[in-house]
Amino acid sequence: MEITTVIVVSGLPRSGTSLMMQMLAAAGIPTLTDDRRVADTDNPKGYFELEKVKKLEAENHFLLRAGGKAVKIISHLLPFLPKEMNYKIIFLERNSEAIIQSQNKMLQNTQKQRGNISDLKLMEIYGKHLSEIRYWLGQQKNLSCITIKYEHIIKRPFESALQIQSFLGIPLDTDAMARQVDSSLNHFRTL
C-alpha cells in the first residue's frame, strides 16, 4: 500500500464501522480519531470518529495528510473525498433490519427522535442510497473497495481479518484484529 493511500472505513450508520476501526487499530494501523465522542452503552468500545469528517463536503484537505492511516467516513460523504488521493475502502454492510433496530435503540438511549419516518421507508431510503453509492464507487479510478458483511465479521472474525489483510496488501496482526470481535455485542440479529 502506498503512503499516499488512505484507508477508509465506510457504510451506513450502525453497520459495524466502529468495530472495523477498532480491528484496524489493533492491527497496528494508525487511525484518525479525536475521541470527542466517547464510548457509551451503544458503542462500549468507542466510536473511532473524527469530527472534521462531518464537514467533509466543505473542507476535505485534512485527508491530504492522511496517507497510510485509517479514517471512518459514513457512506453518504464518500463523494467528497479529495480526488488527488488514493483510497482503499472497507465498506461494511449489515442487514438493514438489524441496522434500524440498532438505530432505534440508540435513539431511545439518547432520548432523541428520528422524526415521522417509518422503519419500512427508512429501509427503502437506505436501499436506494446503497445502490447509488455502489455505482459511484464503481466509477472511481482512485480507489479500490472491498465489501465486508458485519454478520461475517461476527461469525468468522479471523477469516475477516485475513480478508482485510489481503485487500490492504500489508502485514497485519490478524490475531489481534480477530480478538476485537465480541459477538455478545451483536444484539440485533435477523433470520
N, C-alpha and C positions, 0 to 999 in steps of 0.2 A: 504494500500500500504506500502510495506516495505521500510525502509530508503535506502536499497541497490538497489532500483528500480529507474531507470532513465526514465523520461517521454520524449519520442522522438516524435517530430512533423516532419512528412516527407511527401514527394510527389514530383511530378515534379515541376520544376520552374514555378512560376505564377499559382500555383494550390490552393492558399489560406493559405499557411503555415504561412505567416506573420500575417494574421488575426487570425489564431488559437493561435499563440503565444501571441498575444495581448489579446485574450479572457482568456487564462490561467493566464496571469499576472494580469488581472482584477479580476480573481477568487481568487487570493491570493497565487498562486504557484510561487516560486522563479524561475526566468528564467536566463539561461546562455547567456548573450549577452555582447558585448563590445562597442556598439554604434559607431563603426568605420564607418559603412555605415549609413549615416544619411537619414532621411525622405526626400522624393522628390515628384515630381508630380506623379510618378508611384506607390509609396507607401507612401501616405501622412501621415500615422500614424506610419511609421517606418518599418524596416526590421527584427528586433529582431534576428540578426545574431551574430555569434561568429567566428571570423577569423580563429581560430585554427581548426575549423571543416573542412575547405577546405583541410587541410593536414592530415585528419584522417587516411588515408592509411599508412602514415609514422609514425605518433605519435598520439596514441589514449589514452594514460594513464591519461590525464586530466579528462576523463569521470569516472575514478575510484573514484573520489571525488564528483561526480555529483548526488549522490543518493538523491531522493526527489525533484529534480529540473527538469525543462523542458529545452530542447535544440532543436533547429531546425537543422535537418540533411537532406540534399537533398537525394532522394531515391537511387541514384547510389552509395552513400557512406555507406549505411546501412551494407553491408557485412564486413565492417571494424570496427564495434562496438566491444569493448573488450568482450571476451567470459565470463569473470568472473563476469560480472554484469547481472542484470535482467532488462528488458525493458518493458515498456508499450508504444506501438507505436500507435500514432494517425496518420493515413495515409489519406491524403487529395487527393481526386480525383476531377477532373474538366473536362468538355467537352474539348477534345483535340483541337477542332477548336477554342474555346474561349482562351485556353492557348496560341496557336500560334498567334492569333490576339493580345493578350496582350503582348507577347514577341516581336512581330514586332513593336508595338507601343513604347515599351520600348527602343528597338534598335534605332528607329527613334529619340526618345527624347534624347538619349545619343550620337547620331551620330556615332553609331557603326554598323558594318556589320556582318551578320551571315555567309556569305560565299555563295557558289553556291549550296545550298541545297534547294529544293523546299518545300513548305508547306506540300504537299502530302507525300513526302519522310520523312519529319520530323515526321508527324503523324504515319507513318509506324514504324519508329525507336522507337518512344515513346510507341506504342502499344506492340512491341516486348519486350522492356525494362520492361514495367509494368507486362507482363506475367512472365518474368524471376524473377522479384523481388517478385511477389506474391508467386511463387513457393518457392523461398528462404525463405520468411517469414514463410511459412507453415512447413518448415523443422526444424526450430529453436526451441529448448527446453527452452531457457532462455528468451523468450519474448511472449507477447500476443499483438494482433493487432486489432484495430477497423478501419474500413474504413468509412470515412465521406465524403459525396459529398458536394463540395463547394456550388453548387446550393441549396442544402437543408439548409445549414447554412444561406444563404441569405434569403430564403423564410421562414424558421422556426428557427430563432436563439435560442429561449428559449428551444424548443424541442431538438435542437442540443446540447445545454449546459447541459440539463438533461442526454442526451446520454453519454456525456463525463464524467459527474459526476458518473454515474452508472458504466462505464468502469473502471475509476480510483479507484472507491471504497472508495472515501474520500468526506467529505462535501466540497462543493464549493459554492461560491457566484454566483449562476446561473443567477440571475438578472443582476449583473454587467457584466457577460460574454455576455449575450444577448444584452446589451446596446452597446457593442463594434461594433456590426454589423451595417454598414452603407451601405444600398443597393444602394445608389446613386453612390458608388464607383465601382459597377459591370457594367462596361462599355461594356463588350463583352459578349453578350448573343447569344445563338443559339436556334433554334426551336427544 
